[in-house]
Amino acid sequence: MPLNCLADEMRSCRKCASKLSEYGVVPRPIFGGGAGYPVILIGQAPGRTEYERNAPFQGDAGASIKSLFGSCGLRDFDSIVYQTSVTKCFPGRRPGASTDRVPSISEVNSCSPFLAKQLELLKPKLIVCLGGLSWKAYVTMREREEPDYCLREFGKRKPQDLRVPDLVGRRFLWRDAVVLPMIHPAGSANGSRAQYPSQDLESKPGLSHLSDIAESKITFTVMHLQNPCSQSLILCSFLVFWGSHDDEGSDAAHAGVRLDFRPTQHPSGQTRSVRTAHG
């Protein structure tokens, strides 16, 4: 299925129309981007501003994340970053509430095939997951592919049991992409940032090579960081090399071989990486 056909299918979806009508919301799936975008940004659900403007990441949280990406060298956010969310429609607000409603399990389940298909078609190099709903969606998809992944990786039986320290500040290799979980930039997540300042800080250097990802001629070798607390390793989470695609590195990582990278300077001035494999 081409990406544009999937977009049409998502826009025509009305599975949650009855639930959304309880909060005065007309179903309007919101997402943006095109085929070949190397980065996918996965939020939790569109907010009121996104609903009103019919475009993703338009509110204060969107401005915050775009500023962060810009500070990491990404010049043209909307031409590089495919923007979507776990649930595609604005969930509305409960009467008297000042924040958006958290989508129900049924809404998440209705939208999950769309997110899975978006990832399958895009084949991104970097997957940025904003907020708990997004992290758990990633782990849920991975759990389907690798039974007991959650227990092996985090020591917890269900994705719903995961918390900030389990994921934020770490990077995960999945389908030849790096998955970067982050605390959501929305003001409603200020409590999590205050409670887990080190994890919040450690999640951001992983974006340090966004400008390199934007260059279509660059191929990436990615690694799963064994020690997320090491700032030097975090800054090397994306090591760029020039040349043909190295499938062996990806296969080795999936097979449990640890890959150590040492950045070196090429005579052209470009950064390369030297790999040593350990069984």
N, C-alpha and C positions, 0 to 999 in steps of 0.2 A: 504493500500500500504506500503510495507516495505521501509525503508530508502534507501536501495541500489537500489531499483527500481526507486525511486524518483530521485536519483543521475543520473541514466541512462537517465531518461526522460529529466533532465535539460541539461545534456551534449549533447543530440541530438537536443536540441531546436535551431531553426534558424529563429525565428520570427523577430529578429532585424537585420538580415544579411544585408539587403539593406542599412539601416541607418548606420551601422557600416562600411560598405565598403566605404562610403563617407570619412571616416577618416583613411582608410588603415588598418582596424582592421578585422581580421578573427574571427568569433564567437567562443569563448572558455570560457564557464562558469567555474568560479573558486570558489572553496569552499573546506572545509576540516573538517574532524571529523567523528565520528561514533555514532551509537545508544547508548544511555545511558549517553552521555556526559551531566553533570549537568549545564554547563554554555554555553550560546550561545552569541557570539560577532557578532553584526550586523553593518557592515560598510556601506558606501554609494555605492561604486563600486570598483572593483579591479583597481589598478594603473598600470603604465607602468612596474614597476619591477615585480609585480605579474603576469602580462601578459607574460613577458619574461621567468619567472621561472615556470609558470603554477602552482602557489601555493599562498594561501592567506596570507596577512599581512607580506610581505617580505621586504618592503621598510622601509624608515626612520620612517614613522608613525607606522608601525608594530613593529619595534624595540622599539619604545617609549611605546606602549601599553603593550608589553611583559615585559618590564622593570618595568612598573607600577604594573602589575599583580604579578611579581616576588617579588617586595618590599612588597606586601601584603601577602606573604607566599605561593604563588602557585609555586610549584617546577617543574611541568611538564606541561607546557602550552598546548602543542600539544596533550596530552592525556586526557585533561580535558575540553578544550574549543573548542566547535564546531564553526568554523569560516565561516562566510558568509557575504552577503551584500544585499542591497535592489535590485540592479541590478547585475546580475551575470557575465557580460562580461566587459572587459576594454572598456570604451566609446571612447577612443582616444582623440586627442587634435586638436583644431582648428589650421589652418595654422598660424605659428608665435607665438602661445601661449606657455607659459612655464608651464602651469598647465593643468590638465585633464579637459575635457569637462564635464559639469554637464549633467547627463542623462536626456533625454526628458521625458515628461509626458507619452508618448506612450510606451517608454522603461520601465518605472517604472510600468505601468499598465500591460505590458506583463509579467513581472517577479513577480508581487505581489502574484499570486497564488502559486508560488514556495515557497516564504518566508512563507506564511500562512501554507503551508503543512509541511515545515521543523519544524515550531514551534509546530504544532499539533502532529507530530510524536516524536519529541525529549522530549517534556514535561519538559523543563529545570526548574531549581530552580532559576536561575538568568539570566536575559536578559539584556545585556549591549548594549545600542544604541549609536553609535558614529556618531555625526553630525546631521544636520537638516533633511536631507533626511531620515535618520533612525528613528529619533523621530517621524516625521510625518507619516511614515509607520506604526509605532506602534499605534498612535492615530487614524489613518484611519481604521485599523483593529478593534480597540476597538469601534469606532463609528458605524461600521457595526453591531456589537453585541449589542451595547447599544446606540440607536438613541439619539442624542443631548448630548452625553457624552462630546464632546469638549466644548459646551456652558456651561454645568453644572460645569465642572472641571476647565476650564480656562477662561470662560467669552468671548469666541471667537467662531464664528460660523463654521469656517473651519479649518482643520489641517494646511492648507497652510498659515494661518495667525499667527501661533505660532512662538515665538522667544525664544532665550536663557533663559531669566528670567522666562518664563512660565514653563519650564521643568527641566533645569539643576540645580542640587542641591536638587532635590526632588526625592522621590522614590514612585513607584506605585505598588499596589498589583493587579495582573492580572493572572487568571488561576492558582492560587497557586504558582506563581513565583513573584519575585521582579523584576521590570523593573527599570533600572538605566540609565537615559539619561546623556550623557557626551558630552562636546565639543570635536570635532574630534582632534586627536593628530597631524594631518598634519600641516606643516608649513603655509599652506594657511589659517589656522584657527587662526593664531596668533592674528589677529585683534579682534576676538571674545574673546580670552583669556584676552587680554589687556582691553577690554571694560567691561568684566564681571568677574573680578578676584575672587570675593567672591563666585559666583556660581560655577566657575571652581574648586575652592578649596573645596567647600562643596560636590561636586559630588564624590570625591575620597575616603573618609573614608567608603563609602558604600561597598568597595571592601575588607574591613578589615578582613572578615572571609572566604576569598577564599580558604584557605588551609583546613578549616573545610568542605566546600562544596565538596571538592575533596574526602572526606572520604565517601564511599558509605553506611556505616552503620549508618550514622547520618541522622536524619529526622529534618526538619526545620519548625518552626512556624514563619511566616513573618507578618509584620505589615505595614500599610500605615502611614507614618510619617505626623502628622498634622502640625508640626512646623519644616520645613526643615532647619531653621536657627539655631536650637539648636544643638550644636556640640555633646552634650552628647547623644541626641536622635539619631543622625546620626550614632554614633559609636555603637549604639544598634540596628541598622537596621536589623542585622541578630542575633537573639538570639537562641542559639542551645539548644535543650533538647534531652535527651536520652529516648528512649522508642518507643511506637507504634505511627503511624501517627495520628495526631489530626485533623480530618476533621471538627470538630465542630468549631475550631478557624477560619478555612478558610470560613466556611459558615457564621459565625458571622460577619466576616469582610465584606463579600459581602452584608450582610443584613444591614450594616450601624452601627453595634455595634463597639464602640471604644474599642480596646484592649490595656491595659497598661501592660508593662512587667517590672519586677524587677529581674535583674540577681542575682542569689545566688550561693554559692559554695557547690557542692555536696561533701560528705566525700571522694569520689574517686579522688577529685581534678578537676573533669570536671564541666564546667559551665552548669547550668540548668536555666530555666526561670519560674517564677511564674506569673500567669496571673490573672488580675482582669478585669471583663467585666462590661461595663457601657452601659445602653440602650440609 
